[in-house]
């Protein structure tokens, strides 16, 4: 198997895995497992690397953190302190953003199949709404005429690491694709006296090749030009969405930020100028890029079972804790935390404690000799890890720790059995 070269915040100290300078085995002993660990430093680096690269080419930039990737309050607060804006896709995410200190003017709501009472909740707060279809605009205008609206355009080019994560293209539910329909939404909003406008696309998640992105941006900006020219609408912001891929496998090519800037940001800049679109903010909406490699999941080995067919390593995290492998067949690299210098000893399936055969974190994985009690580190778990976790099989959810200046800080307590009872009511006949 290709060996993974460890890079920050991961470090190999005499065969033991350290995360932000702290032994992960000690973290597991101190807080128990399953445990999500996030690096404050790495999140800040990811944010600033992206911001600096874009602002160097185009100065009016806004980074909206797509908080579906991870809504931990401490994480939201730290991104806010860096100057991030927030992409929210549900009223609950807006609530989380507000609770962490984001003001409504820094939140963009991009929903689908939105209920009228949800629109009212957002309108009352003054959060900018990214309209997904004509009827959503109509419902909104019955509640309020907002000062700003944005429209989610489906540029009919999509991409992503899995079919479930491609969010543009002819067969996809998101956004508006027919140009006449897009023009009508803007025309109706303008007629209703909406004063400020944005335009938005998000083509998918886990994009590793830039070509589809470039193609989508071209079509998208041509549509923006039509809206501008035919309706005399100037955009305050143009949002290109998120979806920037990260390397999960040791041999994955990392997302090429300089290529993104040279191909996408340059294209944006030149088209905005050529089409005379004014001076809109260039917005991007990354989730994964900001937090994925800033997080790991620690899990303990409960069992090693060898049959005449297969070798299983049973751990205390299943798809209740990290669903990506079961849901998308996603690869997450796994390290045996105290055996980094040992040679691989065999091929194992790393499986969880749930009563489903699909509860597999890794299939056919080469690992060093593993024994019960070993701590495994599942890498790239900062995005879509905890946020997609559940209490399935009545298993309380994991705890979360943030590494801050070399020290661990508990940022979410481990759920207890009592939490399984929250909001349930017992209704028995005769009571
Ligand atoms: N903006 C919108 C409107 C989105 O729907 C998404 C993701 C993003 C931004 C951020 O995408 P990112 O930069 O994180 O790729 N659960 C899947 C990912 C689903 C993402 C859905 N939308 C996974 O674990 O891979």
Boltz pocket constraint, residues with backbone or C-beta under 6 A from the ligand:
constraints:
  - pocket:
      binder: B
      contacts: [[A, 66], [A, 68], [A, 69], [A, 87], [A, 110], [A, 164], [A, 165], [A, 167], [A, 202], [A, 204], [A, 205], [A, 206], [A, 241], [A, 242], [A, 243], [A, 244], [A, 285], [A, 286], [A, 287], [A, 288], [A, 289], [A, 324], [A, 383], [A, 384]]
      max_distance: 6.0
